[in-house]
Amino acid sequence: MNRFPRRLRAACIGLLICLAPVSAQDRHVAKQVEIRVLSTMLANAGLGEWGFAAVVDVDGQRILFDTGARPETVLQNARELRVDLTTATHVILSHNHPDHTGGLLTLRRDVMAKNSSALSKAHAGKGITLDRGTGWIQKLKTDYEGTGASLVEHDKPTELFPGVWLTGPVARVHPEKNWGATGTIRTASGTVEDNIPEDMSLVIVTAKGLIVLSGCGHAGIVNTLEHVRKTIDPAPMHAVIGGFHLYDADDAKLTWTAQKLRDYGVENFLGAHCTGIEATYKLRQLLGLKRGTAAVAAVGARFQLGAPMDPGPIAR
């Protein structure tokens, strides 16, 4: 005979359920992920340039992350690599710099001829359209929206699709000055240094851990990963991919960075664009990773969840 009243038993069961840890099944987790680099300096196929872009496929959704520097580079590389961008509705702009936004208008005009909704929804961090005195990004926004598209600015982490997140602007906890010293922003109270406040990354939650895709990492790679773990998910970093503006970092900074990345459990590192070749090799050594798990990315480089990383033959 059960000695506990029915109501008490129900209350106890409810309490146990509330205290149980949240499992992977109770949150949005991406199951199929593939990322291919469409713009960076090194090229196995197509054209190399000082810029960055990648196409992201997650559970049937295709997303373009950044658009390269020259108007035609990503368009031509996508064609050569047989990547159909007419199936991508969403495009992420990691920040305002022309080497990440230069291909947006050309790409939109090309794909909309086949699919009016292709690349029609752009996402950026709050502050991308601040007055920097050049008018570049304001004109790009006007021309882009003139095609029937829209640009949304995010001021906080946002789940774009199940398990796919935008960081929004990243908190600058550590003094990682990963930007040039010449840029300024015009404000109502005067001119201030441009620290690229809108810098934003893409995060994919998987059962193996987090995948973080960055354009330049102007907020700092450590700040970005800490922000992700605090605001999106505290899981280890399965893969860190893209540009991280470490090409001119000295040994002391790279050693400190590697210590932090070890704390975050980084298992795969694919450094593109402004990460730097020497910096990538140094981080590989300091992190204790191997050629198969840490490499320089080339155009055509591929990261697929559950498969060996493929930076391309020239980058292995």
Secondary structure by P-SEA (a helix, b strand, c coil): cccccaaaaaaaaaaaaaaccccccccbbbcbbbbbbccccccccccccccbbbbbbcccbbbbccccccccaaaaaaaaaccccccccbbbccccccccccaaaaaaaaaaacccccccbbbbccccccccccaaaaaaaaaaacccbbbbbbcccccccccbbbbcccccccccccccccbbbbccccccccccccccbbbbbcccbbbbbbccccccaaaaaaaaaaccccccccccccccccccccaaaaaaaaaaaaaacccbbbbcccccaaaaaaaaaaaccccccbbbbcccbbbbcccccccccccc
